[in-house]
């Protein structure tokens, strides 16, 4: 079989820093500030070898009461192909084409994003009591799931070629899970190779999956009889460690399926799972950035003075923070080499572009959203020159919640109390700016549990309690950072200056925002902003002062406060959660 090679990566960043990217993080404490020249990066170097050692993994059930084929014994099975072989396979099958920078371009077909309304979890076994059922976590009967799973298996067994990727979810050997992804499409195999943690040859010899994902073009014709919403079905059986991806070729469903399983399993073991990016400085200070799409999570973590642990999904165990992934899955819309040089340089050979529009010469137009606004690029972590090869670092010193407030009423930065941190983690607020469709111009508030509610199977309280323990045990500072609007709502005010936001992040990471330097809590949100901050105009630190029309500010602030309060009503039946509500907008816990 054509398997990935495990050679040590050789990276040269610049003439003054030839060893950057290979230093153990604690050995970097005396190293100079990281300076990355992306033009000097050898992007075509062989990938770094994963650390060796015995596999630590657990099966989810001692009884798998469904027949899973031995996919590796199928005559047409390709197992953990190397990058050159995958490239040739995708091109030979007509699944993709080569565009600028020698990058593979594919089309995901009908669906260019996830299908959240067709996402299900099997309602059986322990999951019946553990899952927070509702409009996001939809139940599916075990019998229905089994029919779909077996349908995929039969189709995959009938194919001339089938692709099996074996790897891991999680860089931590103590907390990771083994994942097997069986696909009909070769480019899906390439995607999984980019996105999951790649195993060594030694680990493959004794590999046993904790999660098996099957993804083929099988069609489930009985979806109406089985009570499903459509013929598309992305379903997870958390008890048996099985997932089906049906009726969609959008690759993100495989990645998010594995993430959802980790968000189910890890908290039950006392390990925090998080939808966030994470970086670590030369002195070993870890920082976590929570945030929904459009809040600046990727941009602010792309910091050439720090190591990138990961850009999207992480765990937090007794050893510290670890990446759940082996690659990045970045949005490509409006990608600009001047604004995002690291990501732009990462789009080269072995990366995959999805749904990007190109001209006749293969040049990418990242501004063209005629196919979708959700154009994507996946690439292995080593395409980012300042990535942390180990994929894990120590406990965080600072946690940042990013919110793009389009109402323009939140301070640019607020230091949170422990109770406020739990409230804002569960609320997961940001605001989406509406387009011109149907004449709608008002911003729309979005509340998403843990800034990733679509992938959080457990009740919100479980994540809140675990987060409380983590930040208490490790004395973590938590901040709410508004990357949205100031001086007025969207359409009147202006977007927060990126330089001011970077100055805020720098002040947080350098420990320059102390409790004694904070203003009194504001009357709407109980938030405490700094009195002054280097690099940030004093006129915006108090958001009301930045508005010319103070009455208009009061109207907008009251409006957002009421939306926070209304969103919290679904949690307030629980005494623990009700108490947290008094520390949020509309509460009185901090107002004297």
Secondary structure as GFF3:
##gff-version 3
##sequence-region A 1 592
A	DSSP	three_ten_helix	25	30	.	.	.	ID=ss1
A	DSSP	three_ten_helix	38	40	.	.	.	ID=ss2
A	DSSP	three_ten_helix	71	73	.	.	.	ID=ss3
A	DSSP	beta_strand	77	79	.	.	.	ID=ss4
A	DSSP	alpha_helix	83	92	.	.	.	ID=ss5
A	DSSP	beta_strand	97	99	.	.	.	ID=ss6
A	DSSP	three_ten_helix	100	102	.	.	.	ID=ss7
A	DSSP	beta_strand	103	106	.	.	.	ID=ss8
A	DSSP	three_ten_helix	116	118	.	.	.	ID=ss9
A	DSSP	beta_strand	119	122	.	.	.	ID=ss10
A	DSSP	alpha_helix	125	130	.	.	.	ID=ss11
A	DSSP	beta_strand	138	140	.	.	.	ID=ss12
A	DSSP	alpha_helix	142	158	.	.	.	ID=ss13
A	DSSP	beta_strand	162	169	.	.	.	ID=ss14
A	DSSP	beta_strand	177	183	.	.	.	ID=ss15
A	DSSP	alpha_helix	186	195	.	.	.	ID=ss16
A	DSSP	beta_strand	197	198	.	.	.	ID=ss17
A	DSSP	alpha_helix	201	205	.	.	.	ID=ss18
A	DSSP	beta_strand	211	215	.	.	.	ID=ss19
A	DSSP	beta_strand	233	237	.	.	.	ID=ss20
A	DSSP	beta_strand	242	246	.	.	.	ID=ss21
A	DSSP	alpha_helix	252	268	.	.	.	ID=ss22
A	DSSP	beta_strand	272	280	.	.	.	ID=ss23
A	DSSP	beta_strand	286	291	.	.	.	ID=ss24
A	DSSP	alpha_helix	297	301	.	.	.	ID=ss25
A	DSSP	beta_strand	307	310	.	.	.	ID=ss26
A	DSSP	beta_strand	313	317	.	.	.	ID=ss27
A	DSSP	beta_strand	320	323	.	.	.	ID=ss28
A	DSSP	beta_strand	327	331	.	.	.	ID=ss29
A	DSSP	alpha_helix	341	346	.	.	.	ID=ss30
A	DSSP	beta_strand	352	354	.	.	.	ID=ss31
A	DSSP	beta_strand	357	358	.	.	.	ID=ss32
A	DSSP	beta_strand	364	365	.	.	.	ID=ss33
A	DSSP	beta_strand	376	380	.	.	.	ID=ss34
A	DSSP	three_ten_helix	381	383	.	.	.	ID=ss35
A	DSSP	beta_strand	392	393	.	.	.	ID=ss36
A	DSSP	beta_strand	396	403	.	.	.	ID=ss37
A	DSSP	beta_strand	413	415	.	.	.	ID=ss38
A	DSSP	alpha_helix	418	427	.	.	.	ID=ss39
A	DSSP	beta_strand	429	432	.	.	.	ID=ss40
A	DSSP	three_ten_helix	437	439	.	.	.	ID=ss41
A	DSSP	beta_strand	444	447	.	.	.	ID=ss42
A	DSSP	three_ten_helix	449	451	.	.	.	ID=ss43
A	DSSP	three_ten_helix	453	455	.	.	.	ID=ss44
A	DSSP	alpha_helix	460	473	.	.	.	ID=ss45
A	DSSP	beta_strand	477	482	.	.	.	ID=ss46
A	DSSP	beta_strand	485	486	.	.	.	ID=ss47
A	DSSP	beta_strand	494	495	.	.	.	ID=ss48
A	DSSP	alpha_helix	498	509	.	.	.	ID=ss49
A	DSSP	three_ten_helix	515	517	.	.	.	ID=ss50
A	DSSP	alpha_helix	538	541	.	.	.	ID=ss51
A	DSSP	three_ten_helix	543	546	.	.	.	ID=ss52
A	DSSP	alpha_helix	550	568	.	.	.	ID=ss53
A	DSSP	alpha_helix	575	581	.	.	.	ID=ss54
###
